[in-house]
Amino acid sequence: MKIIVDNDITLRKVRVKSAEKIYECIDRSREFLREWLPWVDETKSPKDTEKYIKSVQHDRGALRDLVLEVWYQDQITGLLAMKDIDKLNNKAEIGYWLCQKAIGKGIMIRSCRSLIDHAFTELHLNKIWIRCAVDNQSSCNIPKQLGFTYEGIERQGEYLHGRYIDIKIYSLLRKEWLRNNH
């Protein structure tokens, strides 16, 4: 699977052969990513990244997570995922991260916009949500810019580096997206 976002950005279904490059992206941005992502400390080698990729690949057709490599100017710069895809209720969560050097270029906004459009028009989902740490302003700006509705705070919604943190919940409905983007 491949989604061409624009001339600079392409989204590709995550592949085992990309594990080394994804790991290098994580490793170069380790301190930056660690602030908000609890899995960074557990990613100690390309083998850990390969193990993760294998865990999200589906060979039986039961799509639960759709994880995409974010390519910017022919380099992997992060991952974008639809997680916990609920086919019964037609909803999913979007999660994302970029290596530090890719921040501030609009890469994730453009990538999310394309994935959201794919989710609503091709997968026929009805609802997408994004969860962000309350204090992670950069991450919270993405759903705001994409027209998501702020739903509230999930108190102590994530365990991060020995403490629980509160999480902001944003959601977007298919009818809202189609009304504003088609």
C-alpha positions as CSV (number, residue, x, y, z in Angstrom):
1,M,0.0,0.0,0.0
2,K,1.3,3.4,-0.9
3,I,-0.3,6.9,-0.6
4,I,1.3,9.8,-2.4
5,V,0.7,12.8,-0.3
6,D,2.5,15.4,-2.6
7,N,5.8,15.8,-4.5
8,D,7.8,15.5,-1.2
9,I,5.8,13.0,0.9
10,T,4.8,9.4,0.4
11,L,3.3,7.0,2.9
12,R,4.1,3.3,2.5
13,K,2.9,0.4,4.5
14,V,5.6,-0.4,7.0
15,R,8.0,-3.1,5.8
16,V,10.6,-5.3,7.6
17,K,13.2,-4.2,5.2
18,S,12.8,-0.6,6.5
19,A,13.5,-1.6,10.1
20,E,17.1,-0.4,10.1
21,K,16.2,3.0,8.7
22,I,13.3,3.5,11.1
23,Y,15.5,2.5,14.0
24,E,18.2,5.1,12.8
25,C,15.5,7.8,12.7
26,I,14.5,6.9,16.3
27,D,18.0,6.7,17.5
28,R,19.0,10.1,16.1
29,S,16.0,11.6,17.8
30,R,16.0,9.5,20.9
31,E,15.9,12.3,23.5
32,F,13.4,14.3,21.5
33,L,11.0,11.4,21.1
34,R,11.4,10.0,24.6
35,E,9.8,13.1,26.1
36,W,6.3,11.9,24.9
37,L,6.7,8.3,23.7
38,P,7.0,5.5,26.3
39,W,8.3,2.9,23.8
40,V,11.5,4.8,22.9
41,D,13.5,3.3,25.9
42,E,12.5,-0.2,24.8
43,T,13.8,0.4,21.3
44,K,17.4,-0.5,21.7
45,S,18.4,-2.0,18.3
46,P,17.1,-2.5,14.8
47,K,15.9,-5.9,15.9
48,D,13.5,-4.2,18.3
49,T,12.1,-2.2,15.4
50,E,11.9,-5.3,13.2
51,K,10.0,-7.1,16.0
52,Y,7.5,-4.2,16.2
53,I,7.0,-4.2,12.4
54,K,6.3,-8.0,12.4
55,S,3.8,-7.5,15.2
56,V,1.7,-5.1,13.2
57,Q,1.8,-6.9,9.9
58,H,-1.3,-8.8,9.1
59,D,-1.3,-11.9,6.9
60,R,-4.8,-13.1,7.7
61,G,-6.6,-10.0,6.4
62,A,-7.7,-9.0,9.9
63,L,-6.6,-5.4,9.8
64,R,-6.2,-4.0,13.3
65,D,-3.4,-1.5,12.8
66,L,-2.3,0.2,9.6
67,V,1.2,1.5,10.1
68,L,2.8,3.6,7.5
69,E,6.3,4.8,6.9
70,V,6.5,8.6,6.3
71,W,8.9,9.3,3.5
72,Y,10.0,12.9,3.0
73,Q,12.3,13.7,0.1
74,D,13.2,10.0,-0.2
75,Q,14.1,9.5,3.4
76,I,12.1,7.9,6.2
77,T,11.2,10.6,8.7
78,G,8.7,8.8,11.0
79,L,5.6,6.6,11.2
80,L,1.9,7.3,11.0
81,A,-0.7,4.8,12.1
82,M,-4.3,4.0,12.3
83,K,-4.5,2.0,15.5
84,D,-7.2,-0.2,17.0
85,I,-9.3,-0.2,13.8
86,D,-12.8,-1.1,14.9
87,K,-14.6,-2.5,11.9
88,L,-17.8,-3.1,13.8
89,N,-18.1,0.6,14.8
90,N,-16.1,2.0,11.9
91,K,-13.6,4.0,14.0
92,A,-9.9,4.1,14.6
93,E,-7.2,6.2,16.4
94,I,-4.4,7.9,14.6
95,G,-1.0,8.0,16.1
96,Y,2.2,9.6,14.8
97,W,5.8,10.6,15.3
98,L,8.5,12.3,13.3
99,C,12.3,12.4,13.8
100,Q,13.4,15.8,15.2
101,K,15.0,17.1,11.9
102,A,11.6,16.7,10.2
103,I,9.6,18.9,12.6
104,G,8.2,22.2,11.5
105,K,7.9,21.4,7.8
106,G,4.2,20.5,7.7
107,I,5.0,16.9,7.0
108,M,2.7,15.4,9.6
109,I,-0.2,17.7,8.9
110,R,-0.1,16.8,5.2
111,S,0.4,13.1,5.9
112,C,-2.5,13.0,8.4
113,R,-4.7,14.8,5.9
114,S,-4.1,12.1,3.3
115,L,-4.5,9.2,5.7
116,I,-7.8,10.7,7.1
117,D,-9.1,11.1,3.5
118,H,-8.2,7.5,2.8
119,A,-9.8,6.3,6.1
120,F,-13.1,8.1,5.3
121,T,-13.3,7.5,1.6
122,E,-11.6,4.1,1.0
123,L,-12.1,2.4,4.4
124,H,-15.5,4.0,5.1
125,L,-14.7,4.7,8.7
126,N,-17.1,7.0,10.5
127,K,-14.9,8.4,13.3
128,I,-11.2,9.0,13.9
129,W,-9.7,10.2,17.1
130,I,-6.3,11.5,18.2
131,R,-4.9,11.3,21.7
132,C,-2.2,13.7,22.8
133,A,-0.4,14.4,26.1
134,V,-1.9,17.5,27.6
135,D,1.5,19.3,27.6
136,N,2.6,18.1,24.2
137,Q,1.6,21.3,22.3
138,S,3.1,20.3,19.0
139,S,1.1,17.1,18.9
140,C,-2.1,18.8,20.0
141,N,-1.8,21.4,17.2
142,I,-2.2,18.7,14.6
143,P,-5.8,17.7,15.3
144,K,-6.7,21.4,15.9
145,Q,-5.4,22.3,12.4
146,L,-7.2,19.4,10.8
147,G,-10.6,20.4,12.2
148,F,-11.0,17.8,14.9
149,T,-13.3,18.5,17.9
150,Y,-11.8,18.6,21.4
151,E,-13.7,16.1,23.4
152,G,-12.0,16.3,26.8
153,I,-9.3,14.9,29.0
154,E,-8.7,11.3,29.8
155,R,-7.3,11.6,33.3
156,Q,-4.1,9.7,33.8
157,G,-4.6,8.1,30.4
158,E,-1.0,7.1,29.8
159,Y,1.9,5.8,31.9
160,L,5.1,7.7,30.9
161,H,8.4,7.4,32.6
162,G,7.2,6.4,36.0
163,R,4.1,8.6,36.2
164,Y,0.6,8.9,34.8
165,I,-0.1,11.8,32.5
166,D,-3.4,13.3,31.3
167,I,-4.3,12.9,27.6
168,K,-6.4,15.3,25.4
169,I,-8.9,13.5,23.2
170,Y,-9.8,14.9,19.8
171,S,-12.3,13.4,17.3
172,L,-13.4,13.9,13.7
173,L,-16.5,12.4,12.0
174,R,-16.7,11.4,8.4
175,K,-19.6,13.8,7.6
176,E,-17.5,16.7,9.0
177,W,-14.5,15.8,6.9
178,L,-16.5,15.3,3.7
179,R,-18.4,18.6,4.3
180,N,-15.1,20.6,4.8
181,N,-12.8,18.8,2.4
182,H,-14.8,17.5,-0.6
